[in-house]
């Protein structure tokens, strides 16, 4: 079974490689639609949308290529589906009732970091796995506590631009590690993919 990671995140790619899985990357271009405000449900919903879009596109692409080559399909849709496992993921940071995604710009990143500094927040990552055998969707939650940060420290970190492509405007594995007071839960979940839980969910298929 070919494993497909439906994410462009280099951090998710590194984590999936870390646990010894071979995979390919195919990024979903689906328009994300959120129908809930609960962080755990938001990440599950978005991860499923990404995985479903890539899975259906893969099946459709194979069918179209074979039809063009032979004038008629030579592989059944069911057998094509049997050959793929697609993994989608989405991560958000939540503090109180506020969900923090990726910052729009530098000033937005500073606003987020001021909200997080000196407080404990939650990081949620939703994961969806789709195969011909079915769909599994779950989430992990990790609590992260920041030390207090001065305006100078916030500006210094934002100037690295490490914050710009990350939910909550920070990466726990980078420069911002100097401001992490502690975590409660899975560290890899904060990085972007709870690979331990993921492996346990899919090991019957790999």
KAPERA-V694659 format. One record per residue. RES is the residue in three letters. PHI is phi in degrees with one decimal (NA if undefined). D_CENTER is the distance of its C-alpha to the mean C-alpha in Angstrom with 1 decimal. Layout:
RES_PHI_D_CENTER, RES_PHI_D_CENTER
This chain:
UNK_NA_21.4, UNK_-84.9_19.2, UNK_-92.5_15.5, UNK_-120.2_13.3, UNK_-94.5_9.7, UNK_-89.0_8.8, UNK_-158.1_6.9, UNK_-93.0_9.1, UNK_-65.9_7.5, UNK_-65.5_10.4, UNK_-70.6_9.1, UNK_-66.6_6.9, UNK_-60.4_10.1, UNK_-63.7_12.3, UNK_-66.8_11.1, UNK_-68.3_11.4, UNK_-65.8_14.7, UNK_-59.0_15.7, UNK_-95.6_16.2, UNK_82.5_18.4, UNK_-96.4_16.7, UNK_-94.5_17.7, UNK_-156.1_15.5, UNK_-118.4_15.3, UNK_-115.1_12.9, UNK_-140.6_13.3, UNK_-83.2_11.5, UNK_-80.7_11.7, UNK_-108.5_14.1, UNK_-65.4_14.3, UNK_-77.0_15.5, UNK_-74.7_13.2, UNK_-126.0_15.6, UNK_-109.3_15.3, UNK_-115.1_18.2, UNK_-141.8_17.8, UNK_-114.1_17.7, UNK_-77.2_16.7, UNK_-53.0_13.3, UNK_-63.1_12.7, UNK_-79.1_13.7, UNK_-60.1_11.8, UNK_-68.9_8.3, UNK_-67.4_9.9, UNK_-62.0_11.6, UNK_-70.4_9.1, UNK_-63.7_7.0, UNK_-68.4_10.6, UNK_-60.5_11.8, UNK_-65.0_9.6, UNK_-65.0_10.6, UNK_-62.6_14.1, UNK_-62.0_14.7, UNK_-69.5_14.2, UNK_-59.8_16.1, UNK_-66.8_18.9, UNK_-67.0_19.1, UNK_-62.1_19.6, UNK_-61.9_22.2, UNK_-65.9_23.9, UNK_-61.6_24.0, UNK_-63.6_25.7, UNK_-62.6_28.2, UNK_-66.8_29.1, UNK_-63.5_29.7, UNK_-71.6_31.9, UNK_-64.1_33.8, UNK_-65.4_34.6, UNK_-75.6_35.7, UNK_-114.5_37.9, UNK_70.1_38.6, UNK_-154.8_37.2, UNK_-62.1_34.2, UNK_-109.7_34.9, UNK_-124.7_31.8, UNK_-69.7_31.1, UNK_-59.8_27.8, UNK_-64.6_27.5, UNK_-71.4_27.8, UNK_-64.2_25.2, UNK_-62.7_22.7, UNK_-63.1_23.8, UNK_-91.3_22.7, UNK_-124.5_18.9, UNK_-126.4_15.9, UNK_-110.5_12.7, UNK_-115.9_9.2, UNK_-114.0_6.6, UNK_-148.3_3.3, UNK_-149.2_3.3, UNK_-126.9_5.0, UNK_-133.8_8.7, UNK_-107.0_11.9, UNK_-128.9_14.9, UNK_-130.9_18.5, UNK_63.9_21.2, UNK_-93.7_20.6, UNK_-97.3_18.7, UNK_-98.8_15.0, UNK_-108.2_14.0, UNK_-94.7_11.5, UNK_-80.6_12.1, UNK_-67.0_15.9, UNK_-75.6_18.1, UNK_-159.1_20.5, UNK_-60.9_22.1, UNK_-65.6_23.9, UNK_-63.7_21.0, UNK_-62.4_19.3, UNK_-64.6_22.6, UNK_-59.9_22.7, UNK_-62.7_19.4, UNK_-65.7_20.6, UNK_-64.5_23.9, UNK_-67.7_22.3, UNK_-85.9_20.5, UNK_-58.4_23.5, UNK_75.5_25.6, UNK_-129.6_23.5, UNK_-107.1_21.1, UNK_-129.5_17.8, UNK_-115.2_15.0, UNK_-112.9_11.3, UNK_-113.9_9.4, UNK_-123.5_6.2, UNK_-97.0_6.8, UNK_-132.2_7.0, UNK_-126.7_9.6, UNK_-122.1_11.9, UNK_-121.1_14.8, UNK_-136.7_18.1, UNK_-63.2_21.7, UNK_-77.5_22.1, UNK_147.5_19.9, UNK_-123.8_16.5, UNK_-121.4_14.8, UNK_-131.0_12.4, UNK_-153.0_11.9, UNK_-139.5_10.3, UNK_-121.7_11.1, UNK_-125.0_12.8, UNK_-128.1_14.1, UNK_-90.2_16.9, UNK_-125.9_17.4, UNK_-112.0_20.9, UNK_-96.7_21.9, UNK_-70.9_25.4, UNK_-62.8_27.3, UNK_-128.8_26.8, UNK_-78.4_29.7, UNK_-60.9_29.5, UNK_-64.3_30.4, UNK_-67.9_27.5, UNK_-62.9_25.0, UNK_-63.9_26.6, UNK_-63.0_26.6, UNK_-68.4_22.9, UNK_-60.0_22.0, UNK_-63.5_24.5, UNK_-74.4_22.4, UNK_64.4_19.8, UNK_-64.2_17.1, UNK_-84.2_15.9, UNK_-73.0_15.5, UNK_-112.5_12.0, UNK_-128.6_10.4, UNK_-60.0_9.9, UNK_78.4_13.4, UNK_66.3_14.9, UNK_-156.2_14.7, UNK_-120.2_13.4, UNK_-67.5_14.8, UNK_-91.6_15.5, UNK_-115.1_17.6, UNK_-54.2_20.6, UNK_-70.9_19.5, UNK_-57.9_19.9, UNK_-66.7_23.6, UNK_-107.9_22.9, UNK_-90.9_21.0, UNK_-81.0_23.6, UNK_172.8_21.8, UNK_-135.1_18.9, UNK_-129.5_19.2, UNK_133.5_16.7, UNK_-80.9_14.2, UNK_-60.7_13.9, UNK_-62.1_11.1, UNK_-61.5_9.1, UNK_-70.9_9.9, UNK_-65.1_9.1, UNK_144.4_5.3, UNK_-159.6_6.0, UNK_-77.4_9.3, UNK_-66.3_11.0, UNK_-62.9_14.3, UNK_-62.1_13.6, UNK_-59.5_11.8, UNK_-61.0_15.0, UNK_-62.1_17.3, UNK_-73.9_16.0, UNK_-109.9_16.5, UNK_-62.8_19.4, UNK_-71.3_21.9, UNK_-103.5_20.6, UNK_-111.2_20.3
